């Protein structure tokens, strides 16, 4: 009888623990195993833009080795910021990215705006400066280079990380949260660690090109 009771407790404990272990393993896989090799569709999209991006970088005295591309058409629960190597002609790493919560945006579909105070993400080409935000020292302020994002610098848009992204990257869509993203390119801590080293290492500023393609 006691043995049967003991077995029952063990089974109940395993039933409780198993989902926790599975969830932890899934989150760890999503966070720590960022895919460096996205599907061929994303390669094609960036390859189609790479030549224009390089020409634009040359015209504006920006980096001719690396560029950043963000496709907001990809669900935020998948990496959608890509570091492109012009020399190797390939994606070398990627990161999750949140979008801004303003303008009626939902987790599933962002609304884009150039308006100050909109708290929306912006599309177009940006210069990634080595300037940091006042409260977020580990960040890079962005200068908009297109009519769609020309107020980016005055709006204080940056590349920065947020723990919210780390905690929710296991979902298909990262829930919106105003305190984590007000239109900035908000990435995971792991993504920011890579970008921090890359941007600071390079002598010339990188270009970031954001767009929306489903």
SVG drawing of the C-alpha trace seen along z (x, -y; Angstrom):
<svg xmlns="http://www.w3.org/2000/svg" viewBox="-5 -66 43 68">
<polyline fill="none" stroke="black" stroke-width="0.4" points="0.0,0.0 2.8,-2.4 4.7,-1.5 1.7,-2.2 1.2,-5.6 4.8,-6.4 4.6,-5.5 1.5,-7.7 3.4,-10.7 6.3,-10.1 4.0,-10.0 2.2,-13.1 5.5,-14.9 6.7,-13.9 3.4,-15.0 4.0,-18.4 7.7,-18.7 7.7,-17.4 5.9,-20.5 8.3,-22.8 11.3,-21.0 9.9,-21.0 9.1,-24.7 12.6,-25.5 14.2,-23.5 12.1,-25.2 12.9,-28.7 16.6,-27.9 16.6,-26.6 14.8,-29.7 17.0,-32.1 20.5,-30.5 20.3,-28.9 19.5,-31.9 19.5,-30.7 22.4,-32.1 21.1,-30.6 17.5,-31.8 15.4,-30.3 16.2,-31.0 13.3,-33.5 15.1,-35.9 18.4,-35.4 16.7,-36.3 15.1,-39.5 18.4,-40.7 20.3,-39.7 17.9,-41.8 18.6,-44.8 22.4,-44.2 23.7,-46.0 21.5,-49.1 22.5,-49.0 26.2,-48.9 25.8,-51.8 23.9,-53.8 26.6,-53.0 29.3,-54.2 27.5,-57.5 27.0,-58.2 30.5,-57.2 29.1,-54.2 30.5,-50.7 31.1,-48.7 31.7,-45.4 28.5,-45.0 24.9,-46.2 21.9,-45.5 18.5,-44.5 15.2,-44.3 12.2,-42.7 9.1,-43.6 7.0,-41.3 8.4,-38.3 6.6,-37.4 8.5,-38.9 8.9,-35.4 11.4,-34.6 14.7,-36.4 14.1,-39.3 17.2,-41.5 20.0,-40.1 23.7,-41.1 24.8,-41.0 28.4,-40.6 28.9,-42.3 32.3,-40.5 31.0,-37.0 27.5,-37.8 25.7,-36.1 23.9,-36.5 26.3,-36.0 23.9,-36.3 20.4,-37.3 18.3,-38.6 14.7,-39.0 13.3,-42.5 10.2,-44.1 8.3,-46.9 6.7,-50.0 3.3,-49.9 1.9,-53.2 -0.6,-54.0 -2.8,-51.1 0.0,-48.5 -0.7,-45.0 1.8,-42.2 0.9,-40.6 1.0,-43.7 3.0,-46.9 1.9,-50.4 4.8,-52.6 5.1,-56.3 7.7,-59.1 5.7,-61.4 7.3,-62.5 5.5,-61.0 3.8,-58.3 5.8,-55.5 5.7,-53.6 8.6,-51.9 9.9,-53.5 10.9,-52.0 13.8,-53.0 17.5,-53.4 19.3,-54.6 22.8,-55.4 23.8,-53.6 25.8,-56.1 28.0,-55.2 26.1,-57.7 24.2,-56.2 20.9,-57.1 20.9,-59.0 19.3,-56.1 20.3,-53.2 24.1,-53.4 24.4,-50.1 22.6,-51.4 23.2,-53.1 21.2,-56.1 19.8,-56.1 19.8,-58.8 17.1,-58.5 18.3,-59.0 14.9,-58.7 11.8,-60.8 10.0,-58.0 12.3,-58.2 14.0,-61.6 12.8,-62.4 14.4,-59.2 17.3,-61.1 15.1,-63.7 12.6,-61.0 15.5,-59.3 15.2,-56.0 18.0,-53.6 19.1,-50.0 18.9,-48.6 18.0,-45.4 15.2,-44.6 14.7,-41.6 11.1,-41.5 12.3,-40.2 14.4,-37.5 11.4,-36.4 8.9,-36.3 10.8,-35.1 9.4,-31.6 6.0,-33.0 5.0,-33.4 4.6,-37.2 6.3,-39.1 3.6,-41.0 3.8,-44.8 5.1,-46.7 5.5,-50.5 8.3,-50.5 10.4,-48.1 9.8,-49.6 8.5,-53.0 9.6,-52.7 13.2,-51.7 14.9,-48.6 14.6,-46.6 16.5,-43.4 17.4,-40.5 20.3,-40.7 22.2,-38.2 21.6,-40.1 22.7,-43.4 25.9,-41.7 26.9,-40.8 25.9,-44.2 27.7,-46.0 31.0,-44.4 30.4,-44.7 29.4,-48.3 32.1,-49.5 34.8,-47.5 34.1,-49.0 35.6,-52.4 32.9,-53.5 29.2,-53.5 26.9,-50.7 23.6,-51.2 20.4,-49.7 17.6,-49.1 14.2,-48.2 11.3,-47.2 8.0,-45.1 7.8,-42.1 5.6,-39.1"/>
</svg>
